[in-house]
Amino acid sequence: MIYEMRIYYCVPGKLPDLLKRFDTITLKLWEKHQIRQAGFWTTLIGESNQALYYMLAWESLAEREQKWAKFGADPDWLTARAKTEENGQIVAKVVNYMLAPTSFSSVK
């Protein structure tokens, strides 16, 4: 397995809008495209409370490329994203990492 960690740094005050978009729109579209989430987190104590951290699980980089491209081009996603950003951009910056479990990781 390969895990992708994505960090979305929100425009100040927009984290609730991003959380709502994931909860009501994005996750349903991920199901449609068979994208598997491995967890979501917000910061309880730390540098910024305006970020969303999440992980996705992939069988391979090829699977990630294929499914992420289809999701990104999905007309339902493009319409929903535009609608949720009618009052301005929600995410200021996205950082992502492709992670491989170590031999001693409890997650494989």
N, C-alpha and C positions, 0 to 999 in steps of 0.2 A: 504494500500500500504506500501511497504517497499522500501526504497531507499538505494542504495549502492553508496557510494562515494569512488572513486578510485583515487589515486595520483600516477603518474608515474614520478619518478625522473630520468631524462635522464643522460646518459654518457655525459660529457661536449661536446657541439657542435652538439649533435644528436637530439635535439628537432625538427628541421625541418624534419628530416627523420621519426620521430614518427608521426608527424602531417600528413605527406604525406601518411603514411601507413594507418592511420585511414580514411583519406579522400578517398583514392582510393581502399582500400582493406577491411579493418575491418568492416566498416559500411554496406557494401553490404552483407557480411557474417552474420552480426547480423540480417539483414532483413530476410535472409534465415532461421535463427533460431528463429525468432520472439523475439529478444532481443530489448527492448525499451530503448533508451537513453533519459535522462532528461536534458542534457546540457553538454557542454564542455567549459573549461576555461584555459587560460594561465595567468601568473602573469604579471600585468602591473606595479605594485609597490609592493615590498615585498622582502622576504628573498632570493628567487632564481627565476631566469627567465628561468630555465632549467627543469621546471616541467609542466606536463599536469594534470589538474583536470577534472574529469567527473563524472556524476551520471547516474545510471541506475535505472529504475523503475520495481519493481517486485510485483506480487500479493501475493507471499508468499516465504518463504525460500525454500520450496520444488520446486517451479517453478524455482527459481534461480539455485538450484542444478542440476536439470534436463537439463535446457537449456544451462547453462554454461559448463556442462560436454560434451554435444553434440558439442558445438562450439569448445571447447578445443581439441576435438578428430577429428574434421573435417579435412580430408586430404587436402582440398583446403587451409585451414588456416595454417596447418603445413608446406605445401610447400611454401606458400606466406611468412610466417614468416621467414623461413630459407633463402629464397631469399633476403629478406630485411635486413638480418643480415650477409650476405656474407662478408661484410667488417668490421664486429665486432658487438658486442652487442650494442643495442640502449638504452635499459632501464637498469639502475643500481639497482633500488629498486622500489618495488610496495608496497603501503600501502592502505588498504581498510577498510572501516567502513560500517556496516549495520545500517541504521538509521530508526527510526520510528517517524512519525510526532507527534507533541504534539497536544493536543485537540484544541489549539488556532492557529495552523499553517494554513497559507493560502493554503498550499499544503497538501492534504490528501492522 
